[in-house]
């Protein structure tokens, strides 16, 4: 499957991405993983971030679609973090700070 040519980011995903970059996190917006596009990828920490609207949590068809979609990352050793637009609208700074800590933990050399 080829990378799609149309890319779209919500204002919340863009704000999240920009805030991560401002904290020194290497993050890619609209990252193609070979199977699907994820909203944000933090490759050094092997984290995918999906910024979803409320429909991803209240529409059974979308929930089922997301279950199937999530299996494309099986075996890639990437963790996926899901967050709603509504949470980012109210708590962007706190979510970013928490993710920065997670990235630091996951990228520490042991």
C-alpha positions in Angstrom: 0.0 0.0 0.0 1.3 3.4 -0.9 1.4 6.5 1.3 -1.8 8.6 0.9 -1.2 12.0 -0.8 -4.0 13.8 1.2 -2.9 14.7 4.7 -5.1 16.5 7.3 -4.4 17.4 10.9 -6.9 18.8 13.3 -6.0 22.1 15.1 -5.6 20.0 18.3 -3.1 17.6 16.6 -1.1 20.5 15.2 -1.1 22.3 18.6 0.0 19.0 20.3 2.8 18.5 17.8 4.0 22.1 18.0 4.0 21.9 21.8 6.0 18.6 21.8 8.6 20.2 19.4 8.8 23.3 21.7 9.8 20.9 24.5 12.6 19.3 22.4 10.7 16.1 21.5 11.4 14.8 18.0 7.9 14.3 16.7 6.5 13.9 13.2 3.0 15.1 12.2 1.0 12.8 9.9 3.5 9.9 9.9 3.1 7.1 7.4 4.1 3.8 9.1 3.8 1.7 5.9 0.2 0.6 6.7 -1.6 3.7 8.0 -1.0 7.4 8.8 -0.8 8.2 12.5 -1.4 11.7 13.7 1.9 12.1 15.5 4.9 9.8 15.7 7.8 10.0 18.2 10.1 7.6 16.6 13.0 7.6 19.1 10.6 6.5 21.8 8.5 4.2 19.6 5.3 6.1 20.4 2.4 6.8 18.0 -0.2 9.4 19.1 -3.7 9.4 17.8 -5.7 12.6 18.4 -9.3 11.6 18.0 -12.7 13.3 18.0 -15.4 12.1 20.3 -16.9 9.9 17.6 -14.0 7.5 18.1 -15.4 6.8 21.6 -19.1 6.9 21.1 -19.7 5.4 17.6 -19.6 1.6 17.6 -18.7 1.4 13.9 -15.7 3.7 14.4 -14.6 1.8 17.5 -14.6 -1.4 15.5 -12.7 0.2 12.7 -10.1 1.5 15.2 -9.7 -2.0 16.6 -8.9 -3.3 13.1 -6.6 -0.3 12.4 -4.7 -0.7 15.6 -3.6 -4.2 14.6 -1.4 -2.8 11.8 1.1 -1.8 14.5 1.3 -5.3 16.0 4.9 -6.5 16.0 6.3 -3.0 15.4 7.1 -2.5 19.1 5.3 0.9 19.1 2.9 2.0 21.8 -0.1 4.0 20.8 -1.4 6.8 23.0 -5.0 7.9 22.3 -6.2 11.3 23.3 -9.4 13.3 22.4 -9.5 16.7 20.9 -11.6 17.7 23.9 -8.9 16.8 26.4 -6.3 18.7 24.4 -8.6 21.7 24.2 -8.5 21.9 28.0 -5.4 20.2 29.2 -2.8 20.4 26.4 0.1 21.6 28.6 -0.4 18.8 31.2 -0.7 16.1 28.5 2.5 17.4 26.8 4.4 17.5 30.0 3.4 13.9 30.8 4.3 12.7 27.3 7.7 14.5 27.6 8.4 12.5 30.8 7.3 9.2 29.1 9.6 10.0 26.1 12.5 10.6 28.4 11.9 7.3 30.2 11.5 5.3 27.0 14.6 6.8 25.4 17.0 6.4 28.4 19.9 4.1 27.6 20.1 1.3 30.1 
